[in-house]
């Protein structure tokens, strides 16, 4: 329900036309709190599909633009009270950076799908565009929007588990176990194409989610990786299975596993963090439960909407205890936070641990550095590859 007394934030969308999955998710998430209004789009390079998509969303044909360049120019020419304020980027990966940079340079805020770019060089170009534009840039690392992920982060941050020793994160899918990318399956086709997906396949698509969640919940930066990237389906050009050992700041150690060829698995994202006093366990497929286990007392089951939650957790809840909340609500939490930052005139996201935090340029650069470090390590002979060294080399 729209309770904000300010006008709805107007946004446009590039990509996400009829039949596209993630565009519809963004629109649902943006609409959930009634604080955003979709006013325009360049939904498809196919003119007829673009117009059908706009009509299906209730937009006039004049606000369905043939491409992003026309949309930025057309919207900039409108009165300030009518033009879009932010652009949602829901295209395949190869268009993320050019769309973001063009929108930022044209004076529009950006909410982008991840990964933010094809490579670190493009990511650094986005960082420069954010800096010179003073516009807000957000990334939809959706799983960090779940209430009990915030609870896990808060418990670690306040020292409940003691000094962190171990971080284990996995993201297990099976949908690419067969060569459906060569059989015309649209979502599989572009995700396994280096020209459209970027340097990593499984690594960029879901490995980045696992990495971002590991750093977000543990509060620790990954300093170095020892990686193994594999291609199991014959003829595939990008990795479909990823494993890594992690060295984190403060002496903690970690393991990251991501696969899209774990036949039979659905969307198995899970994180476990262990400290000197105990550990926690959260799984995306059971998102309303957080398990805490201790050395000196019985295990605890923490439930969304139940007692004892951090105030930042309860702020992300939308229904009473026992009513399932999931993917769309987590996505909507990011949009709500992004919108509040826009309404408040912010140019950067709040810090972790502050109200209305959402992923931004810092998370994007971390994940792109991770991708390049993983690829370099897997391809080379070094036992460990430092993320700081990769980022420094990227900055030149």
CORCORSUL-V134553 format. One record per residue. N is the residue number from 0. RES is the residue in three letters. SS is DSSP state (hx for helix, st for strand, lp for the rest). OMEGA is omega as a letter, one per 30 degrees, with the letter a starting at -180 (none if undefined). Layout:
N/RES/SS/OMEGA  N/RES/SS/OMEGA
This chain:
0/UNK/lp/l  1/UNK/lp/a  2/UNK/lp/l  3/UNK/lp/a  4/UNK/lp/l  5/UNK/lp/l  6/UNK/lp/l  7/UNK/lp/l  8/UNK/st/a  9/UNK/st/l  10/UNK/st/l  11/UNK/st/a  12/UNK/st/l  13/UNK/st/a  14/UNK/lp/l  15/UNK/lp/l  16/UNK/lp/a  17/UNK/lp/l  18/UNK/lp/a  19/UNK/lp/a  20/UNK/hx/a  21/UNK/hx/l  22/UNK/hx/l  23/UNK/hx/l  24/UNK/hx/l  25/UNK/hx/a  26/UNK/hx/l  27/UNK/hx/a  28/UNK/hx/a  29/UNK/hx/a  30/UNK/hx/a  31/UNK/lp/a  32/UNK/lp/l  33/UNK/lp/a  34/UNK/lp/l  35/UNK/st/l  36/UNK/st/l  37/UNK/st/a  38/UNK/st/a  39/UNK/st/l  40/UNK/st/l  41/UNK/st/a  42/UNK/lp/a  43/UNK/lp/l  44/UNK/lp/l  45/UNK/lp/a  46/UNK/hx/a  47/UNK/hx/l  48/UNK/hx/l  49/UNK/hx/a  50/UNK/hx/l  51/UNK/hx/l  52/UNK/hx/l  53/UNK/hx/a  54/UNK/hx/l  55/UNK/hx/l  56/UNK/lp/l  57/UNK/lp/a  58/UNK/lp/l  59/UNK/lp/a  60/UNK/hx/l  61/UNK/hx/l  62/UNK/hx/l  63/UNK/st/a  64/UNK/lp/a  65/UNK/lp/l  66/UNK/lp/a  67/UNK/hx/a  68/UNK/hx/l  69/UNK/hx/a  70/UNK/hx/l  71/UNK/hx/l  72/UNK/hx/a  73/UNK/hx/a  74/UNK/hx/l  75/UNK/hx/a  76/UNK/lp/a  77/UNK/lp/l  78/UNK/lp/a  79/UNK/lp/a  80/UNK/lp/a  81/UNK/lp/a  82/UNK/lp/l  83/UNK/lp/l  84/UNK/lp/a  85/UNK/st/l  86/UNK/st/l  87/UNK/st/a  88/UNK/st/a  89/UNK/lp/a  90/UNK/lp/l  91/UNK/lp/a  92/UNK/hx/a  93/UNK/hx/l  94/UNK/hx/a  95/UNK/hx/a  96/UNK/hx/a  97/UNK/hx/l  98/UNK/hx/a  99/UNK/hx/a  100/UNK/hx/l  101/UNK/hx/a  102/UNK/hx/l  103/UNK/hx/a  104/UNK/hx/l  105/UNK/lp/l  106/UNK/lp/a  107/UNK/lp/l  108/UNK/st/a  109/UNK/st/l  110/UNK/st/a  111/UNK/st/l  112/UNK/lp/l  113/UNK/lp/f  114/UNK/lp/a  115/UNK/lp/a  116/UNK/lp/l  117/UNK/lp/a  118/UNK/lp/a  119/UNK/hx/l  120/UNK/hx/l  121/UNK/hx/l  122/UNK/hx/l  123/UNK/hx/l  124/UNK/hx/l  125/UNK/hx/l  126/UNK/hx/l  127/UNK/hx/l  128/UNK/hx/l  129/UNK/hx/a  130/UNK/hx/a  131/UNK/hx/a  132/UNK/hx/a  133/UNK/lp/l  134/UNK/lp/a  135/UNK/lp/a  136/UNK/st/l  137/UNK/st/l  138/UNK/st/a  139/UNK/lp/l  140/UNK/lp/a  141/UNK/hx/a  142/UNK/hx/l  143/UNK/hx/l  144/UNK/hx/l  145/UNK/lp/a  146/UNK/hx/a  147/UNK/hx/l  148/UNK/hx/l  149/UNK/hx/l  150/UNK/hx/l  151/UNK/hx/l  152/UNK/hx/a  153/UNK/hx/a  154/UNK/hx/l  155/UNK/hx/a  156/UNK/hx/a  157/UNK/lp/l  158/UNK/lp/a  159/UNK/lp/a  160/UNK/lp/a  161/UNK/lp/l  162/UNK/lp/a  163/UNK/st/a  164/UNK/st/a  165/UNK/st/l  166/UNK/st/a  167/UNK/st/a  168/UNK/st/l  169/UNK/st/l  170/UNK/st/a  171/UNK/st/l  172/UNK/lp/l  173/UNK/lp/a  174/UNK/lp/l  175/UNK/lp/a  176/UNK/lp/l  177/UNK/lp/a  178/UNK/lp/a  179/UNK/hx/l  180/UNK/hx/l  181/UNK/hx/a  182/UNK/lp/l  183/UNK/lp/l  184/UNK/lp/a  185/UNK/hx/a  186/UNK/hx/l  187/UNK/hx/a  188/UNK/hx/a  189/UNK/hx/a  190/UNK/hx/l  191/UNK/lp/l  192/UNK/lp/a  193/UNK/hx/a  194/UNK/hx/a  195/UNK/hx/a  196/UNK/hx/a  197/UNK/lp/a  198/UNK/lp/a  199/UNK/lp/l  200/UNK/lp/l  201/UNK/hx/a  202/UNK/hx/a  203/UNK/hx/a  204/UNK/hx/a  205/UNK/hx/l  206/UNK/hx/l  207/UNK/hx/l  208/UNK/hx/a  209/UNK/hx/a  210/UNK/hx/a  211/UNK/hx/l  212/UNK/hx/a  213/UNK/hx/a  214/UNK/hx/a  215/UNK/hx/a  216/UNK/hx/a  217/UNK/hx/a  218/UNK/lp/a  219/UNK/lp/l  220/UNK/lp/l  221/UNK/st/a  222/UNK/st/a  223/UNK/st/a  224/UNK/st/l  225/UNK/st/a  226/UNK/st/l  227/UNK/st/l  228/UNK/st/a  229/UNK/st/l  230/UNK/lp/a  231/UNK/lp/a  232/UNK/lp/a  233/UNK/lp/l  234/UNK/lp/l  235/UNK/lp/a  236/UNK/lp/l  237/UNK/lp/a  238/UNK/lp/l  239/UNK/lp/l  240/UNK/st/a  241/UNK/st/l  242/UNK/st/l  243/UNK/st/l  244/UNK/st/a  245/UNK/st/l  246/UNK/st/a  247/UNK/st/l  248/UNK/hx/l  249/UNK/hx/l  250/UNK/hx/l  251/UNK/lp/l  252/UNK/st/a  253/UNK/st/l  254/UNK/st/l  255/UNK/st/l  256/UNK/st/l  257/UNK/st/a  258/UNK/st/l  259/UNK/lp/l  260/UNK/lp/l  261/UNK/lp/a  262/UNK/lp/l  263/UNK/lp/l  264/UNK/lp/a  265/UNK/lp/a  266/UNK/lp/a  267/UNK/st/l  268/UNK/st/a  269/UNK/st/l  270/UNK/st/l  271/UNK/st/l  272/UNK/st/a  273/UNK/st/l  274/UNK/st/a  275/UNK/lp/a  276/UNK/lp/a  277/UNK/st/a  278/UNK/st/l  279/UNK/st/a  280/UNK/st/l  281/UNK/st/l  282/UNK/st/a  283/UNK/hx/a  284/UNK/hx/l  285/UNK/hx/a  286/UNK/lp/a  287/UNK/lp/l  288/UNK/st/l  289/UNK/st/a  290/UNK/st/l  291/UNK/st/l  292/UNK/st/a  293/UNK/st/l  294/UNK/lp/a  295/UNK/lp/l  296/UNK/lp/a  297/UNK/lp/l  298/UNK/lp/l  299/UNK/st/l  300/UNK/st/a  301/UNK/st/a  302/UNK/st/l  303/UNK/lp/a  304/UNK/lp/a  305/UNK/lp/a  306/UNK/lp/l  307/UNK/lp/a  308/UNK/lp/l  309/UNK/lp/a  310/UNK/hx/l  311/UNK/hx/l  312/UNK/hx/a  313/UNK/hx/l  314/UNK/lp/a  315/UNK/lp/l  316/UNK/lp/a  317/UNK/lp/a  318/UNK/lp/l  319/UNK/lp/l  320/UNK/lp/l  321/UNK/lp/l  322/UNK/lp/a  323/UNK/lp/l  324/UNK/lp/a  325/UNK/lp/a  326/UNK/hx/a  327/UNK/hx/l  328/UNK/hx/l  329/UNK/hx/l  330/UNK/hx/a  331/UNK/hx/l  332/UNK/hx/l  333/UNK/hx/l  334/UNK/hx/l  335/UNK/hx/l  336/UNK/hx/l  337/UNK/hx/a  338/UNK/hx/l  339/UNK/hx/l  340/UNK/hx/l  341/UNK/hx/a  342/UNK/hx/a  343/UNK/lp/l  344/UNK/lp/a  345/UNK/lp/l  346/UNK/lp/l  347/UNK/lp/l  348/UNK/lp/l  349/UNK/lp/l  350/UNK/lp/l  351/UNK/lp/a  352/UNK/lp/l  353/UNK/lp/l  354/UNK/lp/l  355/UNK/lp/l  356/UNK/lp/l  357/UNK/lp/a  358/UNK/lp/a  359/UNK/lp/a  360/UNK/hx/a  361/UNK/hx/l  362/UNK/hx/l  363/UNK/hx/l  364/UNK/hx/l  365/UNK/hx/a  366/UNK/hx/l  367/UNK/hx/l  368/UNK/hx/l  369/UNK/hx/l  370/UNK/hx/a  371/UNK/hx/l  372/UNK/hx/l  373/UNK/hx/a  374/UNK/hx/l  375/UNK/hx/a  376/UNK/hx/a  377/UNK/hx/a  378/UNK/hx/a  379/UNK/lp/a  380/UNK/lp/a  381/UNK/lp/l  382/UNK/lp/a  383/UNK/lp/l  384/UNK/st/a  385/UNK/st/l  386/UNK/hx/l  387/UNK/hx/l  388/UNK/hx/l  389/UNK/hx/a  390/UNK/hx/l  391/UNK/hx/l  392/UNK/hx/l  393/UNK/hx/l  394/UNK/hx/l  395/UNK/lp/none
